[in-house]
Amino acid sequence: MKIECHWKLVSKVFLRKVEKPSVLDLLAMDRSLPRSEIHADKWGPIIKKAREKLADDIRKAAKILADGEVTEEDLWSLTERGVQRRLSVRFGK
């Protein structure tokens, strides 16, 4: 419980400091902040749009890389690793 509270506090500080978040930053914020905080700060629509654009980009990239047998699942795994890096670096995990 103590770690969770610290995580939320640090993520709120991060949210206040971020000026131009990347897609991975937005996905990390989506996972780390309570929904009420995301909506109170009006990040909800921004995060949703970023998630939709990323999904579209991944679909397109998978089509381009199909000959190399790179799948959407492979690309989502890479994205997930990036989000996890953001969470660990930004939030001190």
Backbone torsions as a table, in degrees:
resi	resn	phi	psi	omega
1	MET	NA	-41.2	179.9
2	LYS	-61.7	-42.3	178.9
3	ILE	-63.2	-42.9	-179.6
4	GLU	-60.5	-44.3	179.4
5	CYS	-63.4	-43.0	178.4
6	HIS	-62.8	-42.2	-179.9
7	TRP	-60.4	-44.7	180.0
8	LYS	-64.8	-40.9	179.2
9	LEU	-62.7	-47.4	-179.5
10	VAL	-64.6	-40.0	-179.7
11	SER	-67.2	-32.7	175.6
12	LYS	-65.5	-40.8	177.8
13	VAL	-62.8	-44.8	178.4
14	PHE	-58.5	-44.7	-179.0
15	LEU	-59.8	-40.1	-179.8
16	ARG	-69.4	-31.8	-175.7
17	LYS	-84.7	-27.1	-173.5
18	VAL	-66.4	131.9	-178.9
19	GLU	-101.5	-48.9	179.4
20	LYS	-136.3	85.8	-175.5
21	PRO	-71.1	144.5	174.2
22	SER	-77.8	172.8	177.0
23	VAL	-59.5	-42.5	179.8
24	LEU	-65.3	-37.5	175.4
25	ASP	-60.7	-44.3	-179.3
26	LEU	-63.8	-41.8	178.3
27	LEU	-65.8	-37.4	177.3
28	ALA	-66.1	-41.4	177.6
29	MET	-62.7	-40.5	-179.9
30	ASP	-59.9	-35.1	180.0
31	ARG	-82.7	-23.9	-171.0
32	SER	-101.4	-19.4	-177.4
33	LEU	-104.4	148.1	174.2
34	PRO	-63.9	147.9	179.9
35	ARG	-54.5	-38.9	-178.6
36	SER	-62.1	-36.8	179.0
37	GLU	-69.7	-41.4	179.9
38	ILE	-62.6	-44.7	-178.4
39	HIS	-74.0	-33.8	178.6
40	ALA	-64.2	-35.1	-179.9
41	ASP	-92.3	6.0	177.0
42	LYS	63.0	25.2	176.8
43	TRP	-82.5	-18.3	-175.9
44	GLY	-50.8	-56.1	-179.5
45	PRO	-63.9	-33.5	179.5
46	ILE	-66.9	-44.1	179.0
47	ILE	-64.9	-42.9	179.9
48	LYS	-61.0	-44.9	-180.0
49	LYS	-63.9	-40.9	179.1
50	ALA	-64.1	-42.2	179.5
51	ARG	-63.2	-42.4	179.6
52	GLU	-65.5	-43.1	178.9
53	LYS	-64.5	-41.6	178.7
54	LEU	-61.8	-44.3	179.0
55	ALA	-59.9	-42.2	178.4
56	ASP	-64.8	-44.6	178.7
57	ASP	-62.0	-40.9	-179.8
58	ILE	-65.6	-41.6	177.1
59	ARG	-59.7	-45.6	-180.0
60	LYS	-64.1	-44.5	-179.3
61	ALA	-63.9	-39.8	179.3
62	ALA	-63.0	-37.6	177.2
63	LYS	-64.5	-42.7	-180.0
64	ILE	-65.0	-38.1	-175.5
65	LEU	-93.9	9.2	-176.6
66	ALA	-58.3	-37.1	179.5
67	ASP	-62.7	-27.8	177.7
68	GLY	-89.5	8.2	-179.9
69	GLU	58.7	35.1	172.6
70	VAL	-92.6	125.0	-175.2
71	THR	-105.0	168.7	173.3
72	GLU	-58.7	-39.8	179.4
73	GLU	-60.0	-41.0	177.2
74	ASP	-60.5	-43.5	-177.9
75	LEU	-69.9	-37.2	176.1
76	TRP	-65.1	-36.1	177.8
77	SER	-63.2	-42.5	177.1
78	LEU	-63.0	-41.4	178.3
79	THR	-62.7	-42.6	179.4
80	GLU	-60.3	-40.8	177.3
81	ARG	-61.7	-39.3	177.9
82	GLY	-64.5	-41.8	178.2
83	VAL	-63.8	-43.4	179.5
84	GLN	-62.5	-37.9	175.8
85	ARG	-62.3	-43.1	178.7
86	ARG	-59.5	-45.9	-178.6
87	LEU	-63.1	-41.3	-177.5
88	SER	-73.9	-37.8	-179.4
89	VAL	-76.4	-47.9	-176.2
90	ARG	-70.6	-34.2	-172.8
91	PHE	-110.6	10.1	172.8
92	GLY	65.0	32.9	179.0
93	LYS	-73.5	NA	NA
